[in-house]
Amino acid sequence: LGLGKMMMNLNLSKTPPDQSTGIGPLSELDAGLAGENAEQVREDALGRLAELELSLRSTLNKGVSSAEYPNYAALLEACEASRGVLKMAVRRAP
């Protein structure tokens, strides 16, 4: 797979903004994590991250050019950071 195909797309959410703040979710993932099925959305996202990481590591193990390496390394770091955020405990407003 090419590097571009491995990157996740940012889809702006169609969910309307919160009435009290005027701020809405940035993506469908953000909306899903705030919804009723948040745990399932979280598990699905963690699964997709694991697949992406596995693909990135597989490609790195096969070898990439020195010009491509920083991009793959940055994507792996982003996966690790994303996993950390997805595993954070979330407090909901009353």
N, C-alpha and C positions, 0 to 999 in steps of 0.2 A: 504494500500500500504506500501511496505517496503521503508526504507529510500533510498536505492540504486536506486529504480525505480523512485523516485521523483527527483533525481539529473539530471540536464541537461548534455548531452554529449557535449564535445568540439570537433567539427569537423573542422579540418584544411581546409582552403579554397583551392579550385582548381583555384582560380582567380590568374593570374600572378601578380608579383610585379610591382609597379609603376616604370616606366623607369628612372625617374629622381632621385629617392631615393633608388631604389632596395628593398624597403619595401613593402610587400603585406599585405592584410588583414589576420588577425589571424584566422578568422572563416567565415562561410557562413553568419552569422549575420553581421559581420563587413563589408563584401563585400556588403550585401544588404543595409546596412545603408549608404553606399557611392554611391549606384546606383540610377537609375532613379525613382525607386519606394520606396525611402527611408521612406516616411511617412507611407506607408502601411506596410512596414517591421517593422517600429517602433511600430505601433499600434498592429500588430500581436504579437510582442515580449512582449509588455505590457500586452496583453491579456493572453499569456501563463504564464507570471509571476504572474498575479492575480490568475489564476487557481492553480498554484503551492503553492502560499501563502495560499489560501483557504484550500487546501489539508493538508498543514503542520499544520495550525491552528486547523483544524478538528481533526487531529491525536493527537495534543497536548491536546485538550479539552477532548478527550477520555482517555488520560493518557498514558504516556510513562515511562519507567524506568528511574531512576536517571542517569544511565549510558548513555542512549540515549538522554536525554534532551539537553545536550550541543550541540550535532550535529544538532538537530532541531532548537535550538536557533540561531546557526551560519548560518543555511540555511535561516532562516527568515531575519537575518541581511543582508545576501548576496542578498536576494530579494529586500530589501529596497534600498540597494546601487545600484543595477542594475536598479531599477526603476528611481532613481535619475539621473543616467548616461543617460538613454534612454530619459529622459525629458529635458536634457540640450539642449540649442540652439547650433546648429552647424554652424560654418562659413566655407564656402567652398572657396578654393583657386580660384582666378580668372582664 
